[in-house]
Amino acid sequence: MIRPEFFGQKRLEIMAFVKMLAKGQVVIPAKIRKRCHIAPGDKLQLMEYNGIIYLIPPVDDPIKAACGLLPKKPSLSAQLLKERQKDFA
């Protein structure tokens, strides 16, 4: 199951199956390469988390790209403060 929060507020629109080649290579489908602006020779970041493998295209400004990924509500800091207040009450 693909969890939508991994994709920010965007829906998953493209999903493809790829085949592992003999040297550990996979081919990213052209539609995904075009949409993500991935060109031959580009470097991708590979990350594995809980058995899920992510290929992350490079961005010019990682800080700007990360802005808006976390939901505005609920505020995790507010929730943590409430829990801490219960611990000390």
TISERO-38639 format. One line per 5 residues: number of its first residue (from 1); their letters; for each residue x, y, z of C-alpha. Coordinates in pm, 1 decimal, always signed. Example, Ala and Ser with C-alpha at 12.3 -4.5 7.8 and 13.67 -1.06 7.14 Angstrom:
<atoms>
1) AS) +1230.0:-450.0:+780.0; +1367.0:-106.0:+714.0
</atoms>
This chain:
<atoms>
1) MIRPE) +0.0:+0.0:+0.0; +131.1:+343.5:-87.7; +68.4:+603.9:+179.4; -24.2:+944.6:+31.8; +161.8:+1139.3:+301.6
6) FFGQK) +489.1:+1021.3:+145.1; +401.9:+1225.1:-161.0; +314.5:+1550.7:+16.7; -29.4:+1669.1:-82.2; +2.7:+1528.7:-435.3
11) RLEIM) -169.6:+1210.5:-540.9; +24.1:+920.3:-680.1; -49.6:+941.7:-1051.3; +210.1:+714.9:-1208.2; +304.6:+370.5:-1090.9
16) AFVKM) +514.3:+127.2:-1289.5; +680.7:-206.4:-1245.6; +1044.9:-230.8:-1346.9; +1272.2:-529.2:-1392.1; +1612.9:-566.6:-1229.0
21) LAKGQ) +1885.1:-626.5:-1489.1; +2187.6:-852.7:-1439.4; +2412.8:-570.9:-1310.2; +2153.6:-438.7:-1063.3; +2025.3:-173.7:-1302.8
26) VVIPA) +1663.5:-66.6:-1342.8; +1514.3:+146.6:-1619.1; +1293.3:+435.7:-1508.6; +1001.7:+459.9:-1754.2; +1020.2:+754.9:-1995.5
31) KIRKR) +695.6:+909.8:-1869.5; +837.5:+932.0:-1516.2; +1178.6:+1056.7:-1637.6; +1010.8:+1335.9:-1834.8; +778.3:+1434.0:-1551.8
36) CHIAP) +1065.3:+1448.2:-1301.0; +1308.8:+1611.9:-1545.7; +1561.7:+1328.1:-1517.2; +1816.0:+1325.3:-1799.9; +2094.1:+1079.3:-1889.0
41) GDKLQ) +2388.9:+1129.3:-1655.4; +2180.8:+1285.8:-1375.1; +2253.6:+1156.0:-1027.8; +1968.3:+1029.6:-811.9; +1965.6:+985.0:-437.7
46) LMEYN) +1871.3:+632.5:-331.1; +1714.9:+581.5:+9.0; +1577.8:+267.1:+173.7; +1334.9:+294.0:+463.2; +1141.2:+2.2:+610.7
51) GIIYL) +1190.2:-207.3:+297.5; +1072.5:+68.3:+61.1; +1327.8:+196.7:-190.3; +1305.9:+560.3:-294.6; +1481.9:+720.9:-592.9
56) IPPVD) +1494.6:+1093.1:-533.5; +1572.6:+1333.4:-818.3; +1815.0:+1613.7:-735.8; +1676.6:+1958.9:-658.8; +1847.2:+2297.1:-693.6
61) DPIKA) +1738.1:+2416.5:-349.4; +1657.3:+2131.9:-106.7; +1527.8:+2372.1:+160.1; +1281.2:+2533.3:-78.3; +1175.8:+2191.6:-211.1
66) ACGLL) +1102.7:+2067.9:+143.2; +884.7:+2366.9:+234.0; +521.2:+2269.4:+265.4; +578.9:+1895.4:+293.7; +463.6:+1875.1:+653.5
71) PKKPS) +95.9:+1929.9:+722.9; +6.1:+2256.0:+896.1; -236.1:+2080.1:+1128.1; -225.7:+1909.0:+1364.3; +68.4:+2088.3:+1517.9
76) LSAQL) +301.4:+1821.6:+1646.6; +466.3:+2062.8:+1888.9; +128.1:+2159.1:+2038.0; +38.0:+1792.4:+2072.3; +370.7:+1718.0:+2242.5
81) LKERQ) +322.9:+2008.4:+2485.1; -23.2:+1878.9:+2580.0; +117.6:+1532.4:+2644.9; +399.5:+1675.1:+2856.7; +155.0:+1881.8:+3061.6
86) KDFA) -42.9:+1563.7:+3136.9; +277.2:+1394.3:+3254.7; +349.1:+1672.4:+3505.1; -10.8:+1724.4:+3624.6
</atoms>
